């Protein structure tokens, strides 16, 4: 009963999370052109700085660089190797300092976002909490956030990237720029899939077909059981204990999961390997 109550609390938190992601898209006015010098007042002193984002899309071994020149000098910052990158200017916390956001693809189904601030002739990186694709995210901070920026709402960013939980799928979490000067999660720890992408193609290529019976708790707090042959689509997970699913006829519920430490990767459901539970689990390389 205790486990079911915890599950219900987690489900309630998920429903809140699913409706509170940042919704405002980045505007074209905020976009920084690539490989072209751009002028903007980054530090709020009334004098514009010159900014240049350099990216060679033809050379996949070259990182993106951000160079800012102002009265206090010139500073250059290099990201990891990125492709299909975009950059934006946004004053996230309304303090008069304009942050430089760089977001792109690391060419391995992994995505990342950098946030830079120009002060006193230096470019400072603002740190993000760890949230990569693995199941062992750590309580530490990194120079980039995991995921592409898909929305901005004030100082709240929605980051969207691939996650590997009962298959590989795109999911989002929100971070906010805290008074500490670094980003922190502003949700309950659940990665949520865009429900709008759950179309016929997604059901065709990303759904899971059960080979065993599995217990679950549905959206009304009632216990139930999935049967062999049932199809489900995973749409959220805390990457620790729970995975939320939907069925083609609109049932949603929670499965209890845990990392498969014996195999070294993947997940267990009620003690069974995911490979025992489904006909096929669609992971990306």
N, C-alpha and C positions, 0 to 999 in steps of 0.2 A: 504493500500500500504506500509506503514512504517513497519508493521509486516512482510510482505512478503520480503521486502528488508533485514530486520534483519535476517530472515530465510535463505536467499540466502547467506549472509555473513557467517552465521554459517555453512552452507553446504560447502562453499569453505574452511573454516578452517578445517572441518572434513576431507575433501579429502586430505589436507596437512598432518593432523595428521595420517591418515591411512597409509601413506607411509613413516613416519619418526620414527616409533618405533625402538628401538634398535634391531639389528639383530644378533649380535654376541652371540653365546651360551657360557655358562660357560664350560670350558674345564675340563677334568678329572684331569689335573695337578693342578687345583685350588681347587679340592675337599679335604675336611678334613675327614679322617675316623672317624666313631663314636666309642666311647668307647675304643679308642687306643691313647696312647700318641703320639704326633706329634711335630716335631721340626721345627721352622721357625723363621726368624729374622723379628719380627713384627714392631719394632721401627726404623729399619735402622741403628743401631749402630754397625753392624758387628757381634754381639753376638746373637746366636739363643736363643729363648725362648721355653719353653715346653708348649704345648697347649693340652688340653683334653676336647673333647665334649662328654658329658655323656647323653645318652638317653635310657630309659628302655621302649621298645615298648610293653612289656607285662603289664606295669603298667600305665594306662591312667590317673592316678592322680598325676603323677610325672612330673615336668617341665624338660625341657632340660637345662643343665648347661654347661657353658663354663668356664674353669679354665686355667689361664695362670700363669706360674712361670718363673721369670727372676731374674736378679741381684738385682732389686729393691724390690723383694718380690713376693707374690702370691695374685691373685685376682680371685674371682669367680662371675659369673653373671648368674642369672636364668631367663629364658624366661617364658612366660605363658605356660600352658600345650600344648604340640605339639605332633603330630604323623607324621610318614613318613617325618621326617625332614632331611634336608641336610645342610651342612655348607661348606663355601668356603673362600679362602684367595685371596683378590684382592686389589691392590693399585688403588683405584678408581680415585683419582685426581692427581696421579703422584708425590706426595710430599715425597715419600720415606717411608711413614707410611702405613703398610698393614692392611686393614680393614678385620674384621671377619664378614662374612655374614651368617646368619642363617635364613632359610626359611622353612615353614611347614604348616601343616593343624591343625586347632583348633578343628577338629572333629564335625563341625556344618555347613558345607558348607561355612566356613570362613577360610581365609588363611592370613598369616602374615609373615613379614620379619623384622629381626633385623640386625642392623649394629653396630659393636663394634670396638673401637680403643684402643690399649694398649699404655699407656704413663705414665712414672714416677711411675710404679708399680700399676697402676690403669686401670680398664676397663671402658671406657666411652661409653655410648650409644649415637648414633647420632639420632636426632629426625626426624620424618617424618610428613608430613601434613596429616590431617584427610581425609579419603576417604572410609569410611566403606559402608556397604550395605544400610544404611538408606537413606532417601531423605533429611536429615537435616545435611549434613556435615558442620562442623564448621571451621572457620578460626583459627585453633590452631594446635599444634604439639603434637605428641604422640611418645612413645618409640618404637613403631613398625609401619611399613608401611603396608597398607592393600594390600594383594595379595602375590602370590608366585613370586619369581624371575624367569622369563622365558627368559630373555636375558640381556646381559651387553654390552655396547658400550662405552668405556672410562669410564667417571663417570656418565653415563646415565644408569639407570636400568629400565627395563620394568617389572611392577608388574601386575599380572593377578589374578583376583578374581571374585567371583559371585556378580552380581548386580541384584536388583529387580526393573526392569522398564518394565511394561507390560509383566510380566513373569520373571523368574530367568534364567540368562545366564552368561557365562564366558566372561569377557571383560578386556581390558588392558589399562593402562596409564603409562606414563614415568615420572620418577623423576630424578633429578640430584643433586649431592652433591655440594652445593654452597660454596662460600668462607666463609659464616657465620658458616660453620661446621655442617649444618643441610641440610636435603633434601628439595627440592622445586619442584613443578610441572614444567615441561618444555614443556607443550602443552597448548592447548586452552580450556581445561576443559572437554573434551569429552572422555567417555569410549567407546572403540571400540572392537567389537567382531572379533575374528579370522574368516575372510571370508572363510578360508579353511575348517572350520568345518560345513559349510552350505551344508551338503550332504543330501541324501534321508532320513536318519534316523532323522536328525534335522528337516527337513520339516514335517516329520510324527508326531514327538512328541513335537515340540516346536513352530510350526507356529500358527498363530492366524487366525480364520475365522470370517469375519465381519458379524454382524447382522444388521448394519445400514450403511448409506452412510457417508463417512468422507472426507472432503477436505484435499488436500495436495499440496505441491510444489515439482515438480520432479527435477531430476538432471540437467535439462536444464533451470531451473528457471520458468517453466510453471506451472500454477495452474491446478489441476485436481481433480477428485473425485473417491474414492474407493467405490465400490458398495457392497451390501449384498451378501455374498457368496465368495467374493474375499479372498484369503489367502495371508498373509504377514509374514515376519520374521523380528523382530527387531534386528538391528545389531550395533546400536550406540545410545548414549544419553548423554546429558549434565546433566541429573538428575535434571533439573530445568524447562526448557521450551520446549525442543525438543526431539523427538525420531525419528531416521532414520530407514527406513524399505526397504526391497526388496520384490519383487514379484517373483513367479516362472518363469515368462517370461522376467525377467531382468530389470523391472522398479524399480528405487530407488527414494525415496522421503522423505519428512519430515512431521511429524505430530506435531501439537502444543499440548503440554501436560502441566498439572499442578498437584501438590499434591492434593489428595482428603482429605482435612482436616476434612470435616464433618464425613466421615467414619472412619478417624483416620489412614488410611493406603491406599496404592494404588494410582491410578492416574485418572485424568479426561482428556478427549480428547474433545476439543471444548465444555467444560462444561458438558459432559456426563461421567458417571462412566464407567470405563473400562469394568465392568461386563455387562453393557448395550450395549457395542460396539462389543463384541466378544462372540462366543459360549462358549469358555473356555479360561482362562488365566493361563498358567502353572507355578505356583509359587512353589518353594521348601520350606520345613519347615525350 
